[in-house]
Amino acid sequence: MTVIPIGTFAEPEEHQHINRPLVVSPETLGKLIEVSPQTLSDWRKTWRDGKTGEGPRFFKVGRLVRYRLEVVETWLSDLESK
């Protein structure tokens, strides 16, 4: 019997996202990007038509504001390229 050390197998790429949330709250996002929830709130107020505004695009689930991490990552990349 062959003994294979733990950690030798890489997780299949299609399963790597499972432990990562798809969406986050303003409080969580604020901690991740080091801005206050109030700043995120101020940025949300600039989104009038759903197409342009400051900060990352957001959506609501009922009254709850949520951010898709994929959209936040794209927004951050766009900031870096400016």
Secondary structure, DSSP 8 states (H G I E B T S, - for coil): -----TT-S---GGGTTTTS-SEE-HHHHHHHHT--HHHHHHHHTT-SSSS--SS---EEETTEEEEEHHHHHHHHHHHHH-
